[in-house]
Amino acid sequence: KMGGSTYGFQVGSTFKPFTAAAALEKGITPATSFSTDWKITLKEQDFRNCTGSPAGYADWPLQNELESEKG
């Protein structure tokens, strides 16, 4: 459940402008790309929700839709 001050909230979108500003200050432009693997697995991580309660402990596979979509 998400509900702002009632349940807490994820901060990802809140941090985006600060991350973008820091990158621009370092000379990283919106057109900059980085080479990364297209598929990773976060091994046995203890994930927590915005209230600090356990949200799961497991491998979490992540990938782009296509192998050609890297980064």
Order of alpha helices (4+ residues) and beta strands (2+ residues): alpha-beta-beta
